[in-house]
Amino acid sequence: MKKIIKWLMDENPLFVLCLGLCPALAVTTNFENGYLMGLCVMMVLLLSNITVSLLSRFISDHMRVPAYIMIIATFVTILELLLQTYVEPLSKVLGIYIPLIVVNCIILGRALSYASKHKLKDSILDALKIGLGYTLALGLLGFIRELIGSNTITIMDRISGLTGYVMKYEVFPTNDFIPNALFTSPAGAFLTMGLVLGIINMLRKGDVK
């Protein structure tokens, strides 16, 4: 557990490098939206890393950026079509943030700086590591915002048509403090992100000392 926490604090693309902030702030109104958006990014990252690692030797240096963007865009388009076909409610909620995966700095950055220079196995492990870290970060933000903002935890709702299950639970008895609608608003996204970053930075400084 300590290794996982240290990894989240030291190498997380969202909490340390502040990459992929747009979907992190926009779609994490509940836990389900957060972790599913993270899984979408991880899937595209994994497939892109695999493809770039295999094809990088055939792509000239001055064509790398447009070629890698085309590779990423191909997988994002496939993902978007699959979501629209099989889980339309989720597709509608994530909306424009699925196509925007194409220009996500995490994916293009890993393709340029890592996958294009390393073997297939290492590129796969890198994608899983970075993707899992991003998924956990989005899930955490969604968990906090939904818990305080709606007094619920949603594990499966918008994907219930695919899974056949609905898993949404009320956590605390309703009181004067919870639910607080501020946390499900855009302002709540910035507030939650700031609080989490502050706690992580405090813990990291403690480790340095």
N, C-alpha and C positions, 0 to 999 in steps of 0.2 A: 504493500500500500504506500509506503514512504517513497519507493522508487517511482510509482505512478504519479504521486503528488509532485515530486521533484521534476519529473518529466513535463508535467503540465505547466509548471512555473517557469522552467528554464528554456523549453523548446517549443512551446505551443505557438502555432502561427497566428492565432487571434490575440491571445493574452500577452504575448511577448513581442511579436513583430507587428501586431495590429493590422494584419492583412485580412481581407475578406470582411471588412467592417459593415459594408452596405447590407448584405443579407442578415448578418448577425444582429443588426439593430432593427431591421424591418420585419422579419418573419418569426422572430422568437417570442411571439405572444403567448405560446404555450409550449409544453415539453415536446409534444408530438411534432409540431411544425419545426422545432429546433433540430431534433435529432434526425428527422427525415431529410431536411435540407442538407445537413452535414453528410448524410449517407449519399445523397445525390452528388455532392462535390467530391466525395471520396471515390465514388465509382468512376466519374469522369477523370479524376486524377490518376487512378490506377490504370485505366485503359490508355490514357495519353502517355503515361510513363512507359508502359510496355511498348507501345507503337514507336515512340521517339527513340527508345533504347535500341530497337531493332532496325530502324531506318536512318538513324543519325549519320551513319557512315556514307550514305548515299545522297545526303543533302549538303549543299555547299554552305559555307559560313554566311554569305550575304543573303541567302534565302531562308535561313533558319527561322527567323521570327514569323514571316508570313506562312511558311510551311507548317510550323507548329500550331499557329492559330487555326489553320484550316483543319488540322487533325483534331484539335480540341472542339472546334465547331461541329465537326461531323458527329462526335460522340454526344455532344450536348443536344443536337437535333434528334438523334435516335432516342435519347433519354426523354426529351420533351414529348415525342410522339407516343412513347410507351406510357408515360404518365397520363396523357390525354385519353388514351385508349382504355387503360385498365383502372386507373385511380383518378378519375376526372375531378372529384372534390378536392383532392390534394393539389392537382395541377392548377385549379382556379385560385387556391389560397397562395401558393408559391408564385404564381403568375409570372411577371417579368423577370423575377430573380432566377428562374431556370435559364432562360437565354443569356442572362448576364454572367453565367458561369464561364462563358467563352472568354471574357476579359478579366476573370478572377486572377489576381496577381499570384496567388498561391500556385495555381496550376501551370501557368506560363513560366513562372519563376523556377519551379522544380524541373520543368522540361528543359529550360535553358541551362540552368546551373548544375543539374544533377543527372537526369536521365540521359541526356545527350553525351555524357562523359563516363558513364558507368555501365556495367554489364546488366543483363536482364534481371537476374536475381536481386541484385542490390537496388535496382530501380523499383522493383515490386515492393521490397521491404520499405523503401523510402516513402512510397505512395501510401502504404498501409499505415505507417507511423504518422506521417503528416495528416493524412485524412482522418485517422482515428482521433488525433488530438483536436482537430477542427470540429469533428462531430461531437466529442465530449464537451467542448467549449460552448457550442450552440445549444446542446442539450441542457447544460448547466444554466445558461441564461434563460432559456425557455422554462425550465423547472422553477427557478426563483420568481420570474415574472408571473407565471400562472398561479403558483402557490399563494403569493401575496395578493395578486390582482384579482384572481377569480376564486380562490380557495378550493381549487381542484387540481388534480394531476391527470392529464390525458395521455395515455399510452397508445391507444388505438381508437380512432374515431373516423377520421377522413379516409382511412384505408380499410375500414370495416367491410366495404363491398368486396375487397380482395381477400381479406383474411376470414371474414365471417364472424368476427368478434368485435365487440365494443368494450373498451377498457377505459373508463373515466370515473375517477373517484373524488368524492368530497373529503377533505382532509380534517379541517377543524370545525367545531360548532360555530355558526355565524356570530360575530361579535362586532364591537365598535371599530376594531382595527383591521380585520380581515373579513371580506375582501376589500381591497383598496384599488379602485379602478385606475389610479394613476399609473400603476405598474404595467398595465396592459396598453397604455397609451404610448405615443412616440417619446414623450418626455420620460416615461418609465424605462424605456430602452436605454437612454443615455444614463439615467440614474443608476440602473442596475449594472451597466457596463462599468461605470466609474467606480462603484462600490467594489465590484469583483477585482478590477485592476488595482485598486488601492490596497485591498487585502493581500493580493498576490505580491505586489511590490514590497509591502511591509514584511511578509514572510521571507521574501528573497533577501532583503537587507538583513534580516535576522540570521539567515544562513551564512551570509558573508562575514558578519561579526563573529 
